[in-house]
Amino acid sequence: MESNRLTKLFIRNLFLRIVIISFLFISCHQKSDVGKFETQLFPFELPEGIIDGKDVIYGYVIVPESHKNQDDKTMKIAVAKFKSHNEKPSPEPLLLLSGGPGESNITSFTKLMGTELGKMLLEKHDIVLIDVRGTYYSQPNLHCPEVFECEKELQKLDMKSDETFAFMLESVQKAHQRFLNEGINLSVFNNFEIASDIDMVMKVLNYKKYNVFGFSAGTLTAQYLLKNYSESLHAVIMTAIVDIEENLAASNSNTIETMEKIFRICETEEKYKQAYPDLENRFLQMLDSMNETPVKVEMKDQEGESYAYNITGDKIARWLTFGMYWNSQLPVTINKLLNNDLISTFTT
């Protein structure tokens, strides 16, 4: 009888030890997952001539949710490494950062890899694309369908500026609440953590140093890399730079300053003065007039359904702001608008 009791006790203690060891193993395994690169199939069709697994390696690097206060919480950062065509490429790859904020670097730049420019870059360097935390292919993804639905509805609604702002704010608040309900810690989605992710990913890929190209919101990330990980950087190129102190709040003042410079040139230089007389006043009057009485144009949504799209002065101002990234002929564009050439302006 005593022997049976000892046997049962021994078995029970052995079972507990196995359970404890198993938990310890799982815990250690979870912690050791940080910094691992898990390869997967590329998530969408690659440009012609680029072979998944040969010319590009895609997957996830596991990073801590917070690099400052590391615990067991992790994230998966999507990474695409395009291999250089050179047998002995430069040891420093090129990291490409797009704008937004919120754009997918992998989506934005993958098509570039099949162009002449992409081929030229790959002649000397590996190219690394990283979807920074919260963006498209990384997990969790902070996609906001509420905001996109709001934008879609705004195309069909006739709202004043204050009403539009309140409508958009409501959609952002809905998305914010959904993230909170899902237990997502929004405080860790910032440029400090993004820069820390990037440096960890590049080290996981065995790069001691790397080059960075960034534009617009991507320049914020580049500046945080310069600030916190300068020893890892070989070179940094930035365009459409966002002031790290003012952040994206500076975009409005930059836009206004740029427009004022354009208007001054059109006022003072004779050839522009003749081509675009009194451009600033006429443009501002047009914006006020279209805010009071929007111009309706017939449009079609993605489902092919027709609807009347209200073009207001505020919408034109926002459109011109985004257009400044690629449009170097703003006086020509504004002149078209003043001549009521709305369709040509918005479709070319």
Secondary structure, DSSP 4 states (H G I P E B T S, - for coil): -HHHHHHHHHHHHHHHHHHHHHHHHHHHHHHHTTT-EEEE--SSPPPTT--BTTTEEEEEEEEES-SSS--S-EEEEEEEEEPPSSSS--SS-EEEE--TTT--HHHHHHGGGGSHHHHHHHTT--EEEEE-TBSTTSBSB---HHHHHHHHHHTT----HHHHHHHHHHHHHHHHHHHHHTT--GGG-SHHHHHHHHHHHHHHTT-SSEEEEEETTHHHHHHHHHHH-GGGEEEEEEESPPPTTTGGGHHHHHHHHHHHHHHHHHHHSHHHHHHSTTHHHHHHHHHHHHHHSPEEEEEE-TTS-EEEEEE-HHHHHHHHHHHTTT-S-HHHHHHHHHTT-HHHHHH-
